[in-house]
Amino acid sequence: MRRNIFADKASLVLRRMLREPGRRWVIRDFVGTDGVSLGLAQTVLEAVEAMGCAERNKKGAASFTLLTNPELLISEWVKAYSVSRNEIRTFYLPYPDVVRRMKNALAGLPYAFTLHAGANFLTSWVKTEHVHLYLDDTAEPDLLLSVRQRLGLKELVNGGNVHIIRPYYAHSVFFNSRKINGYPIVSKLQLYLDLYNYQPRGREHAERLKEMIKGRGGFLA
């Protein structure tokens, strides 16, 4: 069976390549405590080459792989992924300053903003009352309950403005994430992937984000 290179652990290889697009990669670069197996790294590199996104320079022990078409790789990725693959629970918080309250109440917890709320820290492009965030409860199954108690979140039959996401990319969703003014945000790449097939206005915001990053000479990584 053909391996899905856009699956969770496999995507760690892609995320690293996109973060350093000019680097000459060898399989062992992706192996380690926070990496993948030798076999998986080799499979992903071969698949990326077969897609026309990378070239293998064969020089015996000095062989390496170079990412040659990151745009194509990302365009194939958004065909294979949608934020709907995640498990999302929706709650209600009756205040206008939801994001600020989260920053104060959830300090130290493994979470990060995404979709419009996350991208707006970079673009200020889409006005929305909805806040989406990833929460890693792998090590603490009761973490969601703790978050609900800290914030006073209410679960309604219909509606809501706070969307807590258990990540499909359990191992990789926080890769290259960072803080902006103290607020944890997923990577620019993850923002783009999440936004692209999201409604309303997701693709518009995704393209705006990419244009802004390229205009500043950065990478979508």
CYANA upper distance limits for C-alpha pairs under 8 A (distance plus 0.5 A):
  3 ARG  CA     43 THR  CA      8.39
  4 ASN  CA     10 ALA  CA      8.08
  5 ILE  CA     10 ALA  CA      5.67
  5 ILE  CA     11 SER  CA      6.73
  5 ILE  CA     44 VAL  CA      6.29
  5 ILE  CA     47 ALA  CA      7.90
  6 PHE  CA     10 ALA  CA      6.68
  6 PHE  CA     11 SER  CA      5.71
  6 PHE  CA     77 TRP  CA      6.91
  6 PHE  CA     80 ALA  CA      7.49
  6 PHE  CA     81 TYR  CA      8.09
  7 ALA  CA     11 SER  CA      6.30
  7 ALA  CA    169 TYR  CA      7.91
  8 ASP  CA     12 LEU  CA      7.71
  8 ASP  CA    168 TYR  CA      7.60
  8 ASP  CA    169 TYR  CA      5.16
  8 ASP  CA    170 ALA  CA      7.16
  8 ASP  CA    171 HIS  CA      6.75
  8 ASP  CA    172 SER  CA      6.69
  9 LYS  CA     13 VAL  CA      8.32
  9 LYS  CA     36 VAL  CA      7.23
  9 LYS  CA    169 TYR  CA      8.22
  9 LYS  CA    171 HIS  CA      6.75
  9 LYS  CA    172 SER  CA      7.20
 10 ALA  CA     14 LEU  CA      7.73
 10 ALA  CA     36 VAL  CA      7.93
 10 ALA  CA     40 LEU  CA      7.27
 10 ALA  CA     41 ALA  CA      7.89
 10 ALA  CA     44 VAL  CA      7.16
 11 SER  CA     15 ARG  CA      6.49
 11 SER  CA    172 SER  CA      7.58
 12 LEU  CA     16 ARG  CA      6.75
 12 LEU  CA     35 GLY  CA      7.48
 12 LEU  CA     36 VAL  CA      8.05
 12 LEU  CA    172 SER  CA      6.55
 12 LEU  CA    175 PHE  CA      8.34
 13 VAL  CA     17 MET  CA      6.81
 13 VAL  CA     30 PHE  CA      6.78
 13 VAL  CA     35 GLY  CA      8.45
 13 VAL  CA     36 VAL  CA      8.31
 13 VAL  CA     41 ALA  CA      7.13
 13 VAL  CA     44 VAL  CA      7.64
 14 LEU  CA     18 LEU  CA      6.63
 15 ARG  CA     19 ARG  CA      6.68
 15 ARG  CA    175 PHE  CA      8.11
 15 ARG  CA    221 ALA  CA      7.13
 16 ARG  CA     20 GLU  CA      6.98
 17 MET  CA     21 PRO  CA      6.04
 17 MET  CA     23 ARG  CA      8.11
 17 MET  CA     25 TRP  CA      8.41
 17 MET  CA     67 LEU  CA      7.37
 18 LEU  CA     67 LEU  CA      8.41
 18 LEU  CA     70 PRO  CA      7.16
 18 LEU  CA    219 PHE  CA      8.02
 18 LEU  CA    220 LEU  CA      7.76
 18 LEU  CA    221 ALA  CA      5.97
 19 ARG  CA    219 PHE  CA      7.45
 19 ARG  CA    220 LEU  CA      8.09
 19 ARG  CA    221 ALA  CA      5.32
 21 PRO  CA     66 LEU  CA      8.14
 21 PRO  CA     67 LEU  CA      6.35
 21 PRO  CA     68 THR  CA      8.31
 21 PRO  CA     70 PRO  CA      7.91
 22 GLY  CA     66 LEU  CA      7.45
 22 GLY  CA     67 LEU  CA      7.44
 23 ARG  CA     66 LEU  CA      7.04
 23 ARG  CA     67 LEU  CA      8.28
 24 ARG  CA     64 PHE  CA      6.15
 24 ARG  CA     65 THR  CA      6.20
 24 ARG  CA     66 LEU  CA      5.72
 25 TRP  CA     29 ASP  CA      7.09
 25 TRP  CA     64 PHE  CA      5.78
 25 TRP  CA     65 THR  CA      5.46
 25 TRP  CA     66 LEU  CA      6.75
 26 VAL  CA     30 PHE  CA      8.37
 26 VAL  CA     63 SER  CA      7.82
 26 VAL  CA     64 PHE  CA      5.65
 26 VAL  CA     65 THR  CA      6.87
 27 ILE  CA     31 VAL  CA      7.75
 27 ILE  CA     38 LEU  CA      7.03
 27 ILE  CA     41 ALA  CA      6.33
 27 ILE  CA     42 GLN  CA      6.57
 27 ILE  CA     45 LEU  CA      8.47
 28 ARG  CA     38 LEU  CA      7.38
 30 PHE  CA     35 GLY  CA      5.87
 30 PHE  CA     36 VAL  CA      6.58
 30 PHE  CA     37 SER  CA      8.32
 30 PHE  CA     38 LEU  CA      8.29
 30 PHE  CA     41 ALA  CA      6.87
 31 VAL  CA     35 GLY  CA      5.25
 31 VAL  CA     36 VAL  CA      5.56
 31 VAL  CA     37 SER  CA      6.26
 31 VAL  CA     38 LEU  CA      6.79
 31 VAL  CA     41 ALA  CA      8.02
 32 GLY  CA     36 VAL  CA      7.16
 32 GLY  CA     37 SER  CA      8.33
 36 VAL  CA     40 LEU  CA      6.87
 36 VAL  CA     41 ALA  CA      6.89
 37 SER  CA     41 ALA  CA      6.69
 38 LEU  CA     42 GLN  CA      6.66
 39 GLY  CA     43 THR  CA      6.66
 40 LEU  CA     44 VAL  CA      6.66
 41 ALA  CA     45 LEU  CA      6.71
 42 GLN  CA     46 GLU  CA      6.65
 43 THR  CA     47 ALA  CA      6.67
 44 VAL  CA     48 VAL  CA      6.60
 45 LEU  CA     49 GLU  CA      6.73
 45 LEU  CA     54 ALA  CA      8.44
 45 LEU  CA     65 THR  CA      7.94
 46 GLU  CA     50 ALA  CA      6.67
 47 ALA  CA     51 MET  CA      6.69
 48 VAL  CA     52 GLY  CA      7.12
 48 VAL  CA     53 CYS  CA      5.97
 48 VAL  CA     54 ALA  CA      6.30
 48 VAL  CA     73 LEU  CA      8.13
 49 GLU  CA     53 CYS  CA      6.10
 49 GLU  CA     54 ALA  CA      4.97
 49 GLU  CA     55 GLU  CA      6.14
 49 GLU  CA     56 ARG  CA      7.55
 50 ALA  CA     54 ALA  CA      8.35
 51 MET  CA     73 LEU  CA      8.46
 52 GLY  CA     69 ASN  CA      7.79
 53 CYS  CA     67 LEU  CA      6.59
 53 CYS  CA     68 THR  CA      6.00
 53 CYS  CA     69 ASN  CA      5.01
 53 CYS  CA     70 PRO  CA      6.93
 53 CYS  CA     72 LEU  CA      6.83
 53 CYS  CA     73 LEU  CA      6.42
 54 ALA  CA     65 THR  CA      7.20
 54 ALA  CA     66 LEU  CA      6.00
 54 ALA  CA     67 LEU  CA      4.75
 54 ALA  CA     68 THR  CA      5.30
 54 ALA  CA     69 ASN  CA      6.96
 55 GLU  CA     65 THR  CA      6.17
 55 GLU  CA     66 LEU  CA      5.93
 55 GLU  CA     67 LEU  CA      7.09
 55 GLU  CA     68 THR  CA      7.12
 56 ARG  CA     63 SER  CA      7.90
 56 ARG  CA     64 PHE  CA      6.50
 56 ARG  CA     65 THR  CA      4.98
 56 ARG  CA     66 LEU  CA      7.05
 57 ASN  CA     63 SER  CA      6.00
 57 ASN  CA     64 PHE  CA      5.85
 57 ASN  CA     65 THR  CA      6.52
 57 ASN  CA     66 LEU  CA      8.21
 58 LYS  CA     62 ALA  CA      7.98
 58 LYS  CA     63 SER  CA      5.10
 58 LYS  CA     64 PHE  CA      7.27
 59 LYS  CA     63 SER  CA      4.91
 59 LYS  CA     64 PHE  CA      8.25
 69 ASN  CA     73 LEU  CA      7.05
 70 PRO  CA     74 ILE  CA      6.74
 71 GLU  CA     75 SER  CA      6.67
 72 LEU  CA     76 GLU  CA      6.67
 73 LEU  CA     77 TRP  CA      6.68
 74 ILE  CA     78 VAL  CA      6.84
 75 SER  CA     79 LYS  CA      7.21
 76 GLU  CA     80 ALA  CA      7.20
 77 TRP  CA     81 TYR  CA      6.74
 77 TRP  CA    193 LEU  CA      8.24
 78 VAL  CA     82 SER  CA      7.48
 78 VAL  CA    193 LEU  CA      6.47
 78 VAL  CA    196 TYR  CA      7.34
 78 VAL  CA    197 ASN  CA      8.01
 81 TYR  CA     85 ARG  CA      7.82
 81 TYR  CA    193 LEU  CA      7.74
 82 SER  CA    193 LEU  CA      7.67
 82 SER  CA    194 ASP  CA      6.83
 82 SER  CA    196 TYR  CA      8.22
 82 SER  CA    197 ASN  CA      6.33
 82 SER  CA    198 TYR  CA      7.90
 83 VAL  CA    193 LEU  CA      8.07
 83 VAL  CA    194 ASP  CA      5.47
 83 VAL  CA    195 LEU  CA      8.08
 83 VAL  CA    197 ASN  CA      7.83
 83 VAL  CA    198 TYR  CA      7.45
 85 ARG  CA    168 TYR  CA      6.69
 86 ASN  CA    165 ILE  CA      6.95
 86 ASN  CA    166 ARG  CA      6.64
 86 ASN  CA    167 PRO  CA      5.82
 86 ASN  CA    168 TYR  CA      5.32
 87 GLU  CA    165 ILE  CA      6.20
 87 GLU  CA    166 ARG  CA      5.66
 87 GLU  CA    167 PRO  CA      7.22
 87 GLU  CA    168 TYR  CA      7.81
 88 ILE  CA    163 HIS  CA      6.82
 88 ILE  CA    164 ILE  CA      6.20
 88 ILE  CA    165 ILE  CA      4.99
 88 ILE  CA    166 ARG  CA      6.86
 89 ARG  CA    163 HIS  CA      6.14
 89 ARG  CA    164 ILE  CA      5.86
 89 ARG  CA    165 ILE  CA      7.00
 90 THR  CA    155 GLU  CA      7.29
 90 THR  CA    156 LEU  CA      8.46
 90 THR  CA    159 GLY  CA      8.20
 90 THR  CA    160 GLY  CA      6.31
 90 THR  CA    161 ASN  CA      7.49
 90 THR  CA    162 VAL  CA      6.15
 90 THR  CA    163 HIS  CA      4.93
 90 THR  CA    164 ILE  CA      6.85
 91 PHE  CA    153 LEU  CA      6.36
 91 PHE  CA    154 LYS  CA      5.86
 91 PHE  CA    155 GLU  CA      5.09
 91 PHE  CA    156 LEU  CA      7.00
 91 PHE  CA    159 GLY  CA      8.29
 91 PHE  CA    160 GLY  CA      5.46
 91 PHE  CA    161 ASN  CA      6.74
 91 PHE  CA    162 VAL  CA      5.55
 91 PHE  CA    163 HIS  CA      6.79
 91 PHE  CA    164 ILE  CA      8.46
 92 TYR  CA    153 LEU  CA      6.14
 92 TYR  CA    154 LYS  CA      5.53
 92 TYR  CA    155 GLU  CA      6.73
 92 TYR  CA    156 LEU  CA      7.57
 92 TYR  CA    159 GLY  CA      8.11
 92 TYR  CA    160 GLY  CA      4.92
 92 TYR  CA    161 ASN  CA      5.76
 92 TYR  CA    162 VAL  CA      6.23
 93 LEU  CA     98 VAL  CA      7.53
 93 LEU  CA    151 LEU  CA      8.28
 93 LEU  CA    152 GLY  CA      7.68
 93 LEU  CA    153 LEU  CA      5.99
 93 LEU  CA    154 LYS  CA      7.13
 93 LEU  CA    160 GLY  CA      8.12
 93 LEU  CA    161 ASN  CA      7.27
 93 LEU  CA    162 VAL  CA      7.35
 96 PRO  CA    129 GLU  CA      8.46
 97 ASP  CA    101 ARG  CA      6.80
 98 VAL  CA    102 MET  CA      6.73
 98 VAL  CA    131 VAL  CA      8.20
 99 VAL  CA    103 LYS  CA      6.85
 99 VAL  CA    131 VAL  CA      7.77
100 ARG  CA    104 ASN  CA      6.99
101 ARG  CA    105 ALA  CA      6.54
101 ARG  CA    151 LEU  CA      8.08
102 MET  CA    106 LEU  CA      6.04
102 MET  CA    107 ALA  CA      8.43
102 MET  CA    151 LEU  CA      7.65
103 LYS  CA    107 ALA  CA      6.45
103 LYS  CA    182 GLY  CA      8.10
103 LYS  CA    183 TYR  CA      6.81
105 ALA  CA    150 ARG  CA      6.61
105 ALA  CA    151 LEU  CA      7.04
106 LEU  CA    147 VAL  CA      7.63
106 LEU  CA    150 ARG  CA      8.05
110 PRO  CA    135 LEU  CA      6.52
110 PRO  CA    136 ASP  CA      6.05
110 PRO  CA    137 ASP  CA      8.32
111 TYR  CA    133 LEU  CA      7.07
111 TYR  CA    134 TYR  CA      5.79
111 TYR  CA    135 LEU  CA      4.96
111 TYR  CA    136 ASP  CA      6.77
111 TYR  CA    184 PRO  CA      7.47
112 ALA  CA    118 GLY  CA      8.48
112 ALA  CA    133 LEU  CA      5.86
112 ALA  CA    134 TYR  CA      5.82
112 ALA  CA    135 LEU  CA      7.44
112 ALA  CA    174 PHE  CA      8.10
112 ALA  CA    177 SER  CA      8.29
112 ALA  CA    183 TYR  CA      8.25
112 ALA  CA    184 PRO  CA      5.22
112 ALA  CA    185 ILE  CA      5.28
112 ALA  CA    186 VAL  CA      6.17
113 PHE  CA    117 ALA  CA      6.96
113 PHE  CA    118 GLY  CA      5.15
113 PHE  CA    131 VAL  CA      8.05
113 PHE  CA    132 HIS  CA      6.39
113 PHE  CA    133 LEU  CA      4.64
113 PHE  CA    134 TYR  CA      6.82
113 PHE  CA    183 TYR  CA      8.42
113 PHE  CA    184 PRO  CA      6.75
113 PHE  CA    185 ILE  CA      5.29
113 PHE  CA    186 VAL  CA      6.71
114 THR  CA    118 GLY  CA      4.60
114 THR  CA    119 ALA  CA      7.03
114 THR  CA    131 VAL  CA      8.48
114 THR  CA    132 HIS  CA      6.11
114 THR  CA    133 LEU  CA      6.00
114 THR  CA    134 TYR  CA      7.68
114 THR  CA    185 ILE  CA      6.93
114 THR  CA    186 VAL  CA      6.57
114 THR  CA    190 GLN  CA      8.29
114 THR  CA    191 LEU  CA      6.29
114 THR  CA    194 ASP  CA      7.89
115 LEU  CA    119 ALA  CA      6.51
115 LEU  CA    131 VAL  CA      8.49
115 LEU  CA    132 HIS  CA      6.79
115 LEU  CA    191 LEU  CA      6.35
115 LEU  CA    194 ASP  CA      6.49
115 LEU  CA    195 LEU  CA      5.94
115 LEU  CA    202 GLY  CA      8.12
116 HIS  CA    120 ASN  CA      6.29
116 HIS  CA    126 VAL  CA      7.01
116 HIS  CA    128 THR  CA      7.79
116 HIS  CA    130 HIS  CA      8.43
116 HIS  CA    131 VAL  CA      8.01
116 HIS  CA    132 HIS  CA      8.23
116 HIS  CA    195 LEU  CA      7.89
116 HIS  CA    202 GLY  CA      8.02
116 HIS  CA    205 HIS  CA      8.01
117 ALA  CA    121 PHE  CA      7.73
117 ALA  CA    128 THR  CA      7.97
117 ALA  CA    130 HIS  CA      7.59
117 ALA  CA    131 VAL  CA      5.86
117 ALA  CA    132 HIS  CA      6.96
118 GLY  CA    122 LEU  CA      8.34
118 GLY  CA    132 HIS  CA      8.13
118 GLY  CA    133 LEU  CA      8.50
118 GLY  CA    185 ILE  CA      6.26
118 GLY  CA    186 VAL  CA      7.82
118 GLY  CA    191 LEU  CA      7.69
119 ALA  CA    123 THR  CA      6.63
119 ALA  CA    124 SER  CA      7.91
119 ALA  CA    188 LYS  CA      8.41
119 ALA  CA    191 LEU  CA      6.87
119 ALA  CA    205 HIS  CA      8.42
119 ALA  CA    209 LEU  CA      7.83
120 ASN  CA    124 SER  CA      4.63
120 ASN  CA    125 TRP  CA      6.45
120 ASN  CA    126 VAL  CA      7.35
121 PHE  CA    180 ILE  CA      7.64
122 LEU  CA    209 LEU  CA      8.11
123 THR  CA    208 ARG  CA      8.17
123 THR  CA    209 LEU  CA      7.01
123 THR  CA    212 MET  CA      8.22
125 TRP  CA    205 HIS  CA      7.33
125 TRP  CA    208 ARG  CA      8.40
126 VAL  CA    201 ARG  CA      8.40
126 VAL  CA    205 HIS  CA      7.69
129 GLU  CA    161 ASN  CA      6.78
130 HIS  CA    160 GLY  CA      8.41
130 HIS  CA    161 ASN  CA      5.02
130 HIS  CA    162 VAL  CA      6.48
130 HIS  CA    163 HIS  CA      7.92
131 VAL  CA    161 ASN  CA      6.65
131 VAL  CA    162 VAL  CA      5.51
131 VAL  CA    163 HIS  CA      6.53
132 HIS  CA    162 VAL  CA      6.69
132 HIS  CA    163 HIS  CA      5.20
132 HIS  CA    164 ILE  CA      6.52
132 HIS  CA    165 ILE  CA      7.66
133 LEU  CA    163 HIS  CA      6.97
133 LEU  CA    164 ILE  CA      5.81
133 LEU  CA    165 ILE  CA      6.42
134 TYR  CA    164 ILE  CA      6.50
134 TYR  CA    165 ILE  CA      5.12
134 TYR  CA    166 ARG  CA      6.58
134 TYR  CA    167 PRO  CA      6.83
135 LEU  CA    144 LEU  CA      8.25
135 LEU  CA    164 ILE  CA      7.08
135 LEU  CA    165 ILE  CA      6.48
135 LEU  CA    166 ARG  CA      6.33
135 LEU  CA    167 PRO  CA      7.84
136 ASP  CA    166 ARG  CA      7.11
136 ASP  CA    167 PRO  CA      7.81
136 ASP  CA    170 ALA  CA      8.04
137 ASP  CA    141 PRO  CA      5.84
137 ASP  CA    142 ASP  CA      7.80
137 ASP  CA    143 LEU  CA      6.09
137 ASP  CA    144 LEU  CA      7.58
137 ASP  CA    166 ARG  CA      8.11
142 ASP  CA    146 SER  CA      6.95
143 LEU  CA    147 VAL  CA      6.69
144 LEU  CA    148 ARG  CA      6.70
145 LEU  CA    149 GLN  CA      6.76
146 SER  CA    150 ARG  CA      6.65
147 VAL  CA    151 LEU  CA      6.68
148 ARG  CA    152 GLY  CA      6.01
148 ARG  CA    153 LEU  CA      5.40
148 ARG  CA    154 LYS  CA      8.19
149 GLN  CA    153 LEU  CA      7.34
155 GLU  CA    160 GLY  CA      8.17
156 LEU  CA    160 GLY  CA      7.35
166 ARG  CA    170 ALA  CA      8.35
167 PRO  CA    173 VAL  CA      7.37
169 TYR  CA    173 VAL  CA      5.53
173 VAL  CA    186 VAL  CA      7.67
173 VAL  CA    190 GLN  CA      7.51
174 PHE  CA    186 VAL  CA      6.37
174 PHE  CA    187 SER  CA      7.68
175 PHE  CA    186 VAL  CA      8.07
175 PHE  CA    187 SER  CA      7.32
176 ASN  CA    186 VAL  CA      7.67
176 ASN  CA    187 SER  CA      5.79
176 ASN  CA    221 ALA  CA      8.08
177 SER  CA    184 PRO  CA      7.70
177 SER  CA    185 ILE  CA      6.25
177 SER  CA    186 VAL  CA      4.80
177 SER  CA    187 SER  CA      4.90
177 SER  CA    188 LYS  CA      8.46
178 ARG  CA    184 PRO  CA      6.23
178 ARG  CA    185 ILE  CA      6.10
178 ARG  CA    186 VAL  CA      7.08
178 ARG  CA    187 SER  CA      7.43
179 LYS  CA    183 TYR  CA      5.51
179 LYS  CA    184 PRO  CA      4.81
179 LYS  CA    185 ILE  CA      6.33
180 ILE  CA    184 PRO  CA      7.05
180 ILE  CA    185 ILE  CA      7.62
186 VAL  CA    190 GLN  CA      6.60
186 VAL  CA    191 LEU  CA      6.97
187 SER  CA    191 LEU  CA      6.71
187 SER  CA    221 ALA  CA      6.99
188 LYS  CA    192 TYR  CA      6.70
188 LYS  CA    220 LEU  CA      6.21
188 LYS  CA    221 ALA  CA      6.08
189 LEU  CA    193 LEU  CA      6.71
189 LEU  CA    220 LEU  CA      5.64
189 LEU  CA    221 ALA  CA      5.03
190 GLN  CA    194 ASP  CA      6.52
190 GLN  CA    221 ALA  CA      8.34
191 LEU  CA    195 LEU  CA      6.51
191 LEU  CA    206 ALA  CA      7.95
192 TYR  CA    196 TYR  CA      6.40
192 TYR  CA    206 ALA  CA      5.51
192 TYR  CA    207 GLU  CA      8.37
192 TYR  CA    209 LEU  CA      7.80
192 TYR  CA    210 LYS  CA      8.04
192 TYR  CA    220 LEU  CA      8.45
193 LEU  CA    197 ASN  CA      8.20
193 LEU  CA    206 ALA  CA      8.36
194 ASP  CA    198 TYR  CA      7.25
195 LEU  CA    202 GLY  CA      4.93
195 LEU  CA    203 ARG  CA      6.38
195 LEU  CA    205 HIS  CA      7.36
195 LEU  CA    206 ALA  CA      5.97
196 TYR  CA    202 GLY  CA      5.87
196 TYR  CA    203 ARG  CA      4.77
196 TYR  CA    204 GLU  CA      8.30
196 TYR  CA    205 HIS  CA      8.33
196 TYR  CA    206 ALA  CA      6.04
196 TYR  CA    207 GLU  CA      8.47
197 ASN  CA    202 GLY  CA      6.79
197 ASN  CA    203 ARG  CA      6.66
198 TYR  CA    202 GLY  CA      5.14
198 TYR  CA    203 ARG  CA      7.27
199 GLN  CA    203 ARG  CA      8.34
201 ARG  CA    205 HIS  CA      6.70
202 GLY  CA    206 ALA  CA      6.55
203 ARG  CA    207 GLU  CA      6.65
204 GLU  CA    208 ARG  CA      6.74
205 HIS  CA    209 LEU  CA      6.60
206 ALA  CA    210 LYS  CA      6.80
207 GLU  CA    211 GLU  CA      6.61
208 ARG  CA    212 MET  CA      6.64
209 LEU  CA    213 ILE  CA      6.74
210 LYS  CA    214 LYS  CA      6.62
210 LYS  CA    220 LEU  CA      7.11
211 GLU  CA    215 GLY  CA      6.46
212 MET  CA    216 ARG  CA      6.95
213 ILE  CA    217 GLY  CA      6.97
213 ILE  CA    218 GLY  CA      5.70
213 ILE  CA    219 PHE  CA      6.97
213 ILE  CA    220 LEU  CA      7.36
214 LYS  CA    218 GLY  CA      5.89
214 LYS  CA    219 PHE  CA      7.07
214 LYS  CA    220 LEU  CA      8.38
